[in-house]
Amino acid sequence: TRRAERRATRRISDRDPEGWSSDSDTENTEPAAAEVDAIETASKDASALWDDTGDDFRTVAAVCERFAEWRHAHPKEYADAAVARSLATIVSWYARIELVQHDVFASVPEMENMEWCKAAVSYSASVESPDTELVADDVMLVPRVIESAFLPLCKRVIADAWCPYSRKHTQTVVALVRGASELVDPDSTPYIALRNAVAARLREAATSLFVPSLPERRKCVGVGAGAAGDSLWEWLGVFATRQAARAVKLVHIVQSMKSVLAEKDVEDIAFRILLREKVAP
């Protein structure tokens, strides 16, 4: 809504590079105006895609129904054509269109309520064949779509939009990664890539955080006469303390993500980069 856009715009300012800001440590979790516009534009563009589409292909349910008819009428040809794997590619296209209209950080997508997922689950559940290989292929439809459509989207969101200092954002990321592990093989390449994206974003935030060492007071006093030198030293002290507190906060954030990070990543980011290199070099 326009009111939400105005609120978001008021919260946006020219911020310092990550880790350098001395402003109050607030969690800016409300979508920015640009993000709101992007989601609205994506929704309009997605709706326009169906303007000249026939009824047989306008919805993912209709597409799955046509494939189910083929499976029932010609099971041998269906199996020989490896349709189940090809169908995952087709359904992924519909899933991307539906997912791109969703603000991940506003709420974690509930897959079971999405049209593509309901159609895919119904398709997998309706398979009737003595061919166990065919059945196994069809029941893997949802995991395949999640790997090809949802996990790459999550990876991009984590790399481009996740603020590791935001507890709300971080809780969303943990929920996304944990939820994905229940739907796909945790050893699959797309899932490992997602976990690596989380570690890379945290490592980037930790590396870019600037925590200054507090100089001796006499050196600051030497820069300015009397009270001016004392004020400079006090300001540096406040800034250094604040940045150190941000480092400690990020350590806690990393520790809270143990369930979705490899142990080596937790140790590297929390202890080597933040504690040893930033807080206590």
N, C-alpha and C positions, 0 to 999 in steps of 0.2 A: 504494500500500500504506500501511497505518497507520504503518509505520516511516518511510517517506519523508515522510509528513505530519508526524510528530513532529520529524524533522530540519528540515523547512521551517519549522515553528513556532518552533523554537529560534533560527532565523536572523532571524526577524522582530522588529523593535523599532520603537518610535515614532521614526521618523527625522525629522530636520530637513528643512525645505523644500530642494528640489534646489539645490545650489550653496552652501548655508550650513553644511553639516555639517563638523565638524572631526575626525570619526572617521577611522580608517585607510581609505585608498582601496581598499577591496576590491570585487570584482566579484560582486555578489549574483545569480548566474545560476540558482540552483536554484529550481524553482517554489515559490511560496508555498503555504501550506495552502489558502488560498481558491481559488487557481488549480487546484490538484489536485482540490478538491471540485467546482469548476465543470465541469471536463472529465469527471469521473466522472458527474456529474448529467446532463450533455449526452448521454453515451453511453447511460445508462439511458433517458432520454426518447426518444432516437432509436430505440432497440430497441423501445420500447413503441408507436411509431407504426405498426408492422407487425402488431400483434396481431390486428386485425380487417380486414386487407388480403388481398384475393384473390391467388392465385398469379400471375395475369397482371400484377399491378402491384406485387408484393412486392419485386422486384429491378429494377434499371435494365436489366439484360440482357434480362429478360422483356419490358419495355416496348419496347426497341429491336427485339426480334424481331417484335413485333406490327406495328410501323411498317415493318419490312423486308418483311413479308408484303404489306402494303398497296402498298408501292412496286413490288414484283414483279408483283402481280396487276393493279394499276390505275395504271400509270406516268403516264398523262396527267392523271388526277384528282389524283394525288399532286403533280405539278408545279404544276398550277393552284392547289392549296391552299397552296402555299409551305410544305409540311410541314417541310422541313429547318430553317427558322428557328423554327418553333413547337416542334419537338422539342428545340432547344437550351434553351428555357425549361423544358421538362419535365425534361430531364437535369440542368439546373442545380439543381433542387430536390433531387434525389438526391445531387448532388455536395456541396451545402451540408451535408446531414446527415452525410455521410462526413467532410468536412473539419472540421466543428465538434468532432469527437471527437479531433482531432489537436493535440498541443502543438507549435506551430510552432517554438518556441525549443529544444525537446528534440531535434528533428531536422527538417530540411527535407523537406516532403512529396514523396515520389517518385510523381509523377502516373501514370507508366506502370504502377505496381503497384496503383493504386486501381481499385475495381470499376467506377466510373462511366467512368473513362478507358478501361479495357479494352473496355467495351461500346461506347463511342462510336467508338473506333478501329476495332473490328471492323465496326461499322455503316457507317462511311465507306469502309472497304476493300471492302465487299461490293457496292457500287453497280455495277450493270450497265445502262448506258443510253447511247443515241447522243446524248442531249440533253446537250450540254456544260455548259449552265447548271445543269441538275439535278445533274450530277456535281460541279461547282464548289461548289454550295450544300452538298451532303452532306459533302464533305471539309473544310468549314469548321466542322464540328460541334464539334470539340475546342477550337479557338481561341475560339469564341463562348461555350462553357461557362466557359472560364477567365476570360474578360472579365466575365461576369455573376456568377460564383460565387466564383472564387478570388481575383481581384484586389481586390474589395471587402473580403474577409476579411483579406487582407494589409494593406490600408489601415487597417482598424480596429486590427489588432494593432500596427502601427507607431505609431499615434496614442495607443493606450491602454496598451501593455505594453512597448514597446521602451525599454531604458535605453541612451542613446547612450554612456555612459561604460563600458559593458560591451563588451569586444572580442568576446566570444563572441556576444552579441546582435547586434552590428554585422556580424559575419561572416555571420550568418544572414540579416540584412536584405539584404546585398549579394547573397548567393546567391539569395534570393527574387526580387529585382528583375532580376538578370541572367538567371535561368532563365526568368522571364516574358517577357523580351524575345526569347527564342528560340522562344516558342510563340505570341505574338500580334504584331500590328502595333505597332511602337514608337511610331508616330504616332497610335495609337488613343486616344480620350478616356479609357478606364479606365486604360491604362498611364501616360499623362501624369499622371492624378490620383494614381496610386501614387507616382511620382517626386516630385510636389509634396508628398505627405504626408511623405516622407522629409526633404525640405528644411525643411518646417514644424516637424517634431519637433526637428531639429538646431538650428534657429533659436530655438526655444523654450528648449532646454537652454542655449544660449549666452547668450541674453538674461537668463535667470534666475540665471546664475552670478554670485555676489558675490565680487569680488576687491578687498579693502580696500587703501587706501594706507597705508603704514606711517608713523605720526606721528613727529615729532621726539622723541628720547629724553627731552629735558628736560621736555616736556609731560607725559609719562607719570610721570616722577619727581615732578612737581608734584602729581599726583593722590594719591600715597601717599608715605609717608615711607621713605626709604632703599631697603631691599631690596624692599619692596612695590612701589614704582614701577618698579624694575628688572625685577621678575618680570612685571609687566603689559606692559612694553615687549617683553620676550622672548616672552611668550605671543602678543602681537599679531604679532610677527615670524614665529613659527612658523605661525600661522594664515594670514597673508598669503602666505607662501611656498607653503604647501600649496594654497591656492586658485589661485595663479598657475600652479602645476604642473598643476592640474586643467584650467585654461584651455589650457595648452600641449598636454596630452593630448587635449583635445577638438579642437584644431587638427589634430593628427595623425590623429584619427578622421575628420574631415571630408576631409582630404587623401586618406585611404585609400579614400574613396568617390567619387573622381572619375569612375569608370566608370559610376556610376548617378545622378550629380548634374549639373545644368547648370553650365557654367563660371561663370555669373554668381552662382549660389547658393554655390559654393565660395568665390569671392572675397568675397562679402558676409558669410558666416558666419565663415570662417576669418580673414580679414584685417581687415575693417572692425569687426565686432562683438567678436571675441575678442582679436586682437592690438592694434588701435588703441584700442578703447574700454575693454577690460578690463585687459589686461596693461600697456600703455604709453599711458595716456590723456594 
